[in-house]
Amino acid sequence: MMEENLFEERSHIAELNEAIHNIRAEISKVIVGQHQLVELLLIGLLCDGHILIEGVPGVAKTLAAKLIAKIIDVKFSRLQFTPDMMPSDVIGTAVFNPKEGGFNFKAGPVFSNIVLIDEINRAPAKTQAALFEVMEERQVTVDGYTHLMDYPFIVLATQNPVEQEGTYRLPEAQLDRFIFKVVVNYPTLQEEIMIPQNQQGKTQNEMLQQVNKILSPEALRHFRQLLQQVKIEPKLVEYIAHIIHETRNTPSLFLGASPRASLALLRSSKAAAALKGRDFVIPEDIIEMAPHVLRHRIMLTPEKEMEGLSPDELIEAILKTAEVPR
């Protein structure tokens, strides 16, 4: 009986792996390279997590978000954050209806499935706060009435790491709601050569039209449930807790990671294992996911920032000191 259950679980993982392989193939029709961005988007999708993408303009951040929405065949909306944007521009507002003599709620652009927020750090704190409830609880409360979001609901937000004029630091409470912060780098020389070769004589819209739908929302829900079958040994759960706990006891950090980070590292490690065709987590899955889960959740002390220490370097040091269970 145990052998039958084991075979069934592994066949489910194989089913998920086949779907992921097909998704990668569809994305590669449009995007050259950026393998880490694509993998983390897929992991975030499976984990039902929002993702913060940091990179200079033109490295396919927006295009990747559009592709994810097209592949799942769900609604997609894009918000361009600016300093004069108000919360009602995001979540919607009550509009007076003269025929009925009352107010009706007019939903804002956040009412979608895949929501891309471009340059999220350009909106002030009041507008950022409007995202707190919808990102955590998948609902919006306006004038005492709660409006639920459709399934699935994921926020993909971008920010430019170079230009800081006219930007606002994201609140820690909001940063903690992103499962990952993905740092997108420039393509390699070989990828740079392939990009214009692939797009000769084609517009971006024409390339997007070649992308096929792979997943339905129901299939995505099924695959998310499959992740619960991915096994993780108790000693690896303790290893995750040790890493998170260490961020709170490191003198170089002013702010450590929250318990939400432990859950994010657990879920993303399971998804990373599943994407590699395994139904069990190994320490390397946790080590691979840790920088993306933690880099936006920790805050260096002013002294360490002045020394030029980066969050990634500190995370690497913590991972080196933590004993890896075998």
ZIMO-V947472 format. One line per field, one symbol per residue. psi: psi as a letter, one per 20 degrees, with the letter a starting at -180 (. if undefined). burial: I if it has 24 or more other C-alpha atoms within 12 Angstrom, else O. A space follows every 10 residues. Layout:
BEGIN
psi = ???
burial = ???
END
This chain:
BEGIN
psi = ghhghggggh hghhgghggh ghgghghihg ppblhggggh ggghghjlqq ppopqrqjkk ggghgggghh hilrqpqppo prhjpqhhig irrpppohgi kapqpoqrii nagoopopmh jiqrhghhhi igghhgilrp ppkippoqqq proppoqqqp igoipkrppp qhhghiiphq opoprqrrgg hhhhghghjp jprhhhhhii pqpgqrhghg gghhhhhhip qpqhhhghgg hggghhhijp hiphpaqrhh hggghgghhg hhghhjjqkq qrhhgghhhg hhhhhiiqpq qhghghijpq hhhgghhghh hpppq.
burial = OOOOOOOOII OIIOIIIOII OOIIIIIIII IIIIIIIIII IIIIIIIIII IIIIIOOOII IIIIIIIIII IIIIIIIIII IIOOOIIIII IIIOOOOOOO OOOOOOIIII IIIIIIIIII IIIIIOIIII IIIIIIOIII IIOOOOIIIO IIIIIIIIII OOOOOOOOOI IOIIIIIIII IIIIOOOOOO OOOOIOOOOO OOOIOOIIOO IIIIIOIOOI OOIIOIIIII IIOOOIIOII IIIIIIIIOI OIIOIIIIOI IIIIIIIIII IIIIIIIIII IIIOIIIIII IIIIIIIIII OOOOOOOOOI IIOIIOOIIO OIOOOO
END
